[in-house]
Amino acid sequence: MVLPFRKALFWIHLVVGVVVGIVVAIMSVTGVAIAFESQVLEWAESDARTVPAPVAEARRLSIEELVAKVREAKPEAQVSGVTVYPSATAAAQVALGRSGVVFVNPYTGEVREGGAKGWRDFFHVMEEWHRWLATSGDGRPVGKAITGASNAGFLFLALSGLYLWWPRKWTLKTVRPVVWFRGGLKGKARDFNWHNVIGLWSMPVLVVLTASGMVISYKWASDFVYTVTGSPAPATQGPPGSAGVKVTPPEGGAQRKELGVLLATVQAQAPDWASITYRLPSPPRGAGGPGGQGKPSETPAAQSAGAGQGEAGSRTATPGGEGARPARGEAERTVESGAPRAEGERRAEGERRAEGAPRAEGERPAEGERRAEGAPRAEGERPAEGERRAEGAPRAEGERRGEGERRGEGTSRGGKGDSDGKVDAVTFAVKQQDAWPLFASTQFSVDPFSGAVAKREGFADFNTGRKLRTWLRFLHTGEALGWVGQLIAALASLGGAFLVWTGLALSWRRFFPKRRPETSTPVSAAPEPAPASSSETPA
C-alpha cells in the first residue's frame, strides 16, 4: 500500500525531527547566547576601550611603538594584529593571537586588559558547542559533521513543515489555530498550537539561517552560489580572496618606509575611515624572542620590517574574502569582505579563512579548511589531507613535498622567495563610516618602498557570486542588517528551540500515548412495573 504524499512527508518530517532534534536545540540555544556577542563585549570592555582626552600637542604612537609597548608588558605574548581608530579617546586594540586582545593608550602606551575575560570565555564555550558540540582533537571533525548534517536536517524540517502546515481549507476555523496562539490550552493541544504558530512565523528566517549555514559548511553548496550567479567558483572551499599583491623592489637596496608613513597613505586615500587593521606578519624562521616575535634587542621598526618581505618564512596580510564578523561594536571584524580578522576574535560557525588571508600566529587551520591558492603556511603547519600546494607557494619549514607534487616553476630550492625578486605589499584593512553593506571593508595593498597604493579592493570589486556568498555569511548571524538583524536571528533561533520541544513532545505522545484507566459502568436496574391501580397506568 502506497502512502499518500502528505502522510509520507509527515512521517519523514517526524523521524528527521526526532533524530536531529537534540543537536538542533543545542545549536539554537547557543545561537541565541552568542547573538549579541559584539555588543556585550563592547559594553563589558567600555572602560578599557576608552582613554582620557589628550592634550593638544600629544603625539600618537606609531604601530611599531604600540607593538613594542605590548611586548614590553607581555613578553610571552604573540602579537598578531593592531587596529587603530580616528577618535581621540579610543584605545588602540592589539590582538594576541588566540590569547585574546589588549587595549593600548595611543598616546602613553599604557597597556590595559579588556576586563571581560569571563564574558569572552562564556562566548568561547558557546561557540564551541554551536560549531562542534564541544568536541576537541580527533573528535572535532565528528562534531562538525554532526552539526552540519543536523543543520541540513533543520532546513528540510522548515521547508516540509510549511507544506504540512498549509491548511487544506482556508476558513477562519481551520486557519486560526495554526496562525496565532490560543489561550487555555494544555498538553497536546497546546503543543500543537505552539508548534504550528512558532513554525509559521520563524520559518522564513530559519530557512535563511540554515541555508546560509549549508553554504558555509559545504563546498558544493558554496560552489552552487557561484554557479547560479554565473561566476567562477573558487578552487578551494570558502569564498575567494585576492592573492598577496607583489611589488618589485627598487634597485640599489632602497630602505622600506615605516608603517606610520604607509598608514598615513591609507588614511589619505580613505578620509572617512572608521578603523584600520594591520595584521603583523609571522617572523622569519629561526627568529628568537618570546613567542617567535623577534629578538628582544630589536627596535620596533626592525621587528616590523618583515612586513611584506618575500624572505623565507615571512608573511604579510593579504586581501581576504570572507570569514569574519564585523568588529566588536566598532566594525573590527573585516575579513569577510577582504580584511584581516579583528583582535582576539574567534571564527564564527562554519567560517572559512578567506583565500589568501593570513593566519594569526600559532593559529591552526580549522577542520576541513583548505588553504587558499598561493597562501603561505604557518611555521610547522602540515598540509591538510589531499591538499595540493599552489604553484609557487612557499613551503613551511620541515614540510615535505606531497606525493605527486612538483616544484613550482620559478620557486627557489632554498625557499628564499620568488625568483623574480618581487616581495609582498603591506596590506591594511579599512572600515569606512556609513559603509554599505555594513560588513564591507576595503583592502589597501601598499608598496613598502615607495608608499604608493599598489591595489585597492572593496566589496564593490567582488564578482556577483562572491558578493552573494559574503551576504550569506553575515545573514547567518544577522549582522548583515545590524542589531535589528541580530535580534531577528536570535528570536528565530529561540523559536527553533521551542519547535524542538513541542515537536518531541508531540512525537512522544504519538509513540507512547497515555493510557486512560478503565472504569466499569454500573448497569442500571430495570424499572419496576407500576401497579395496576397507579394513575400513570394507561386505562
N, C-alpha and C positions, 0 to 999 in steps of 0.2 A: 504494500500500500504506500503510495507516494503522498507525503505530507504537503498540504498547501504551502505556498511560498511564505506567507506571513507567519504561519505556525513554525515552519522550519527555521526562519530567521529569528523568531522569538527564542527558540531553544539554543541556537548558536549564540545569540546575544547573552542569554543566561549563563551558558557554560563559560564563555570567554570572560564574562564579568566575575564569575567565581574564581577563575584561575588567576587573573591579574589583579583582582580587587585589592588585596593587601598591599601589593607594591604600588599600585596607583594611589592608594590612600597615603602611603609614606611620601611619595613624590608630591602629592597635593598639599599635605600639611607642611612639609619642608619648603615648598614653593611659596606658601603664604608667609613663612617665617623669614625668608630672605628677600621678599618683595621690595621692602623699603630699606635694604641694607645701606645704600649710599646715604640716604637721609639720616638714618640713625647714627652712622659713624660721623657724619658731619656735625650733628648735634653733640655727640659724646666727646668729640675732639675739638670743639669750637675754641676752647681756651688755648690749646696748643697751636691751632692754625692761625691765631691772631697775634700780632706783635704791636707794641706801642708805636704811635706815630713818630717817625724820625724827625730830627731837626732838618732845617732846610739844606744845610751843606752836607748831609750824610751821604756817603757813597755806598752803593750796593756792591756786595762781594761778587766776584766772578764765579762761574761754575767750578773752576778749579779750586778756588778758595773754599767754597761750600763743601766740596768733596773732602778737602783736606781737614776741615773742621770736624766732619763726621768721623773720619778715620782717626783723628786725634782723640775724640771722645769715645769711640768704639773701635779699638784696634782690630778686634776679631771680625768686624762687620764686613760684608761683601756688598759694597755699593754698586747698584745696578742701574740707577737712573735718577735724574734730577728734573723736577718740574717747578717752574717759576711763574709768578702771576704779576699782573701790572699794578694791582692795588698796593699802596704804600704800607698798609697794615697787614698784608698777607704774608705768612711764613712760606719759605720755600720747602718743598717736600722732597725728601731723599729716600729712594727705595733701597731696601737692604735685602734684595732677593726675596727668598721665602721667609725671611725673619721679620718682615713687616715693613714699617715706614717710620721715619723720624722727621721732625719739623725743625727747620733751622731759621733763626733770625737772619734775614738777608743783609743786615747792617752790622750786627755784632758777632755773628757766627755762633750764637748760643744754640745748643742742640737740646731739643725737648722730645720727650717721649709722647706718644699720642694720648696716653691716659685712658684708652678704651680697649685694653687687652682682653678684658672679659667679653666684651661685645664681639671683637674680632674672632676670638676663639669659638664663641657661640655660632657665629655665621659660618665659620670654617667647618664645624661639626655638621651643621645643617646642609651645607653644600656637599659634604662627603656622603651623607645619607641620600641626598637628592640625586646625585650622579652615579654613585657606586654602591649604594646600600651599606656604606661604611666599611667596605672591604678594602684590603690593602695587599701589597705584594702580589703574589701569584694569583690571589683570588680577585683582584680588581678587574681583570678582563671579564671574569664571570659576572661580577656585579654589574658591570657596564652593559653586558649582553642582556641581562635580565631587565634592567631599566629600559633599555632600548626596545626590547620586544613588548614590554608592558605598555610603553608609550604608544607603540603601533596598535596594540590591542585597544587602548583607550580611544584612539582615533576611530577605530571600527565601531566601538560602542556608541560614540557620539553620532556617527552617521546612521547606523542601524537604529539607534534609539529614536531618531527623528521619524524614520519610516514607521516604526511601531507606534509612536505617539500619534501619528496623523489620524484624526477621527474619521470613521467611515461615514458618519453623517454629521454635518455641520449644523447642529442645533444647540441652543443655549444649555439644554440639559446634558448633552454629551461633551461640550467643549469646556464648560465652566470648571468641572473637577480637574482638568488637566492644564488649565491656564493660570489659575491663581489658587492661593492657599484657602482651605476651608477650616473653620474653627470647630471645636467639639469632636474631632475625630480621634480615634485611638487604634492602636495595633495595626492590622493590615491595611485598613482604610486610610489611616494617617500616612503610613509609609508609601502607599501607592500614590496618594496625592502629592506628597513631597517629592517623590522620585520623578514624577511627570513634570511638575511645575519647575523645580530646580533644573531638571534636564533641559526643558524648553528654553529657559532664559539664559542659561550658561552655555548652551550648545554652540552658538556661533564663535564665542571666544575660545572655548575648548578646542574647536576644530583648528583655529589658528595656532594655539599653543602646541597642540600635538603634531600638526602638520609641519610647523617650523622645527619642532624637535626632531622629526624624521629627517628633515633636510640637514640639520646639524650633525646627526648621528651617523647617517649612511651616505656613502659616496654616490651610490646610484641615485638616491633622491636629490642630492646636491647637483649631480650632472643633469638630472631631469629639468631643473630650473633653467640651466643654460640652454638645454635643447629646445624647450618651449619658447624661449626668447630669441632663438637663432644666434646665440653667442657661443663662441668656442669654450668647451668645458676645460677646466684646468686638469693637468695630468695627475695632480696629487689631490688627496682629499682636502676639502676646505676650499674657500674661495681663493683666487689667485691674487698675488700682490706683485709689486714691482720688484724686479731683481735689483740687487745692490748697484747703484749708479757708480760707474767707473770714470775716473778722470786721469788725464795724463799729466804727471808732474813736470814742471818746467826744468829745462836743462840747467846745470850749474849748481844743483843741490840747494834749491830755494827752501827757506825755512817755512814751516807751517804757521799759519796765523793762530792766535789764541782763540779759544772758544768764545770769549767775550766779543771779539770782532765779528765772528761768524754769526753769533746770536743777534748782534745789532743789525746785520744784514737782513736776517729773517724778520726782525721786528719792523724794519723799514718797509719790507715787502707786504707785511700784514699789520697795518697800524691799528686795526681793531681786534688785536689778539686778546683772548681771554686766558689762555695758558699755553706754555711752550714746554714740551718734554724732550729731554735729551737722554738717550739711552747710552750708558757707558759701554764701550767695547770690552770684551774679555782681554786679559793681559796676554802678552806673548808667552809661549811655553817657557817654563823654567823661571818665570818671574817670581821673585821672592816676596816676602812680606806676608802679613796675615791675610789669609784667605786668597792668596794669589793676587792681591791688589797692587802689587808693585813694591819696590823696596822702600822701607821706611824713610830712607835718606833722600828719596827723590822729591823734587819740588812738585807742587800741584800741576804746573804746566807740563813737567816731564811725565808725570803719571798719566795725564790725559792725552799726551802727544800721540799715543797709539790710535787715537780716533781716526778711523778711516784708512789706516795704513794697510798695505797689502802684504805685510810680513806674515811669516808663518804663525798661525795660531791667533792672530789679531782679528777682531771682528768689529763691525760698526753696525749701528742701527740702520736697517734697510727698510724701504717702504713696504708696509704690510698690506693686508687686505682686511679680513675680518678677524674677530676673535675677542674683543673686549667690550665691556660695557662702558658707558660714559663715566666720568670721574665721580668721586665721592662728593656730590653736591656742586662740584665746580668743573664738571666735564673733563675729568682727567683720563677716563678710560677712552682711549682713542685708537686702539689697534684695529678696530673693526673697519674703519674707513681709511686705514693706511698708516696708523701711528703706533708707536710703542705703547706697551701696557703701562698703566699708571702705577704709582708707587704702592708696593705692598699688596697689590691686587691679585686675587686668585682668579683662576679661569672659571668662567661660567659653565653651566651644564652643557656638555656636548661641544664646548667651544674648541675650535681648532686654531692652531697658530697660523697666522697669515703666511702665505708663501713668501719666503724671503725675510720674514720678520725675525729679529734676533731673540734668542732665549735669554732670560735672566741668568746671571752667573749661578752655577750649581743647579739650574733647573733641568730636569729630565723630560724627555718627550712624554706626552700623555699616551695612555694605551690606545693603540690603533692610529696614532697620529703619524702622518707621513711627512717627511721633510720636503720643504719646497725645493723646486729645482734650483740648484745653484746656491742654496743657503748653506752656510758653514755649520759644522757640528761643534758642540761644546767639547772642551778637552775631556778625553776619556770616554766620550759617548760613542756607543756602538751603533751601527746601522740597524734599523728595525728589520724583522724577518721579511725577506722578499723585497727589501728596499734597494733601489739602484741609485748609485751616485750620479748626480748630474754631471754632464761633461764639463770638465774643467774645474769642478768644485774641489776645494782643498780637503785633504784627508786629515782626520783627527789624529793626534799623537797616539801611536800604538795601534792604530786601526789598520787592519789588513784588507787587501783588495778582495771584494766579494767574488764568488765563483762566476766566471764568465765576464767579469768586469775588466775592461781595458783602460789603460791610462788615457785620460782625456788629451786631446790634441792641444799642444801648447802648454801643458801642465809640467812644471819642472819636477824632476825626480826628487829633489830635496825639499819640495814644498815651500819654496821661498817666495811664492807669489806668482802673479801672472807673468808669462814670458814676454808680453808686450810692454811690461813696465807700468801698467796702469794701477792705480790704487783706488780704494773706496772713498766716495764722498762722505762728508759728515751730514747726518740726517737729523732734522728736528721735526717733531710732530706739533702742529699748531691747531688749537681750538680757537675759533673766532666767535665774537659776540653775535648773538642773534642768528647763528648759523642754522641753515635748514638743509637736510634733516638735522634734528637735534644731536645726533650721534656723529655727524660729519666732522672730519678734520682734514687738514692739508699737510702733505709731506713735502718738506723742503730739503733737497739734497744740495749741499753747498761744497764748492771746490775749496779744500783746506789750504790751498796755496794762494789762490787769487781772491778768495772770498766771494766769488760770483756764484749765483744760484745756477746749478747745473741742470736741475729738474724740479718742477713743481707739479704735484699731483694731488687732486682733491676728488671728492665724491662725484663731481660733475664729469670728471675724466674717465670714470669707470664705464665699461660696456653695460648694456641693459641687463644681462644675466648677473653680473656682479652687483649691480645696484639692487636688483630684486633679492639676491642672496643676502646682501647686507641688511636690507629691510627685514627679512625673515628672522635674521639673527636677533635683532633688537625688538621685534614684535614678540618673540618668545618670552621675554622678560617684561614686556610692556613699556620699556624705556624709550621706544621709538616715539611715543606720544607723551613723554614726560611723566609727572607724578599722576596725572589722570590715567594714562595707560597702565601704570604700575598698579593703581587702585583697581582698575577693571580686571587686570590679570590676577590680582590677589583674590578678589571676590569670586572669580570663576574657579580658581584653584580651591577655595574654600567650598564652593559648590560641588566640586569633584569629590571632596571628602564626604560630603553628605550623600552624594549619589552612591558611593561605595557602601556606606552604612545602610541606607534604605534598600539598595539592591540586594545586599547579602541578607538583610532581614526578610525580604520578600522570598528570596530563594530558600532560606531556612524553613519558612512556614510552608513552602510548597513541598519540599522534600520530607520534612518532619512535621506534619500537621499535628496540632494539639488535639488529642482525643477528649471528647466530652464524656463525662461519666454517665453510664447508662442508668436511667431511672425507671422503675416499674410503675406503671399507671394502674391504680386500683380499678377493678371492674365494678361499675355501679350496679346495685341490685335492681331487679325488675320491679316496677311499681305494682303494689298490690291492687287487685281489682276492687273497685268501690262497691260497697254494699248495695243491694238492690233497692234499699229504702232511701239511698242518698239522693239528694236533689240534683247532683251532677249526672246522674244516670239518665240517659235519654229514655223517654217514655216508650 
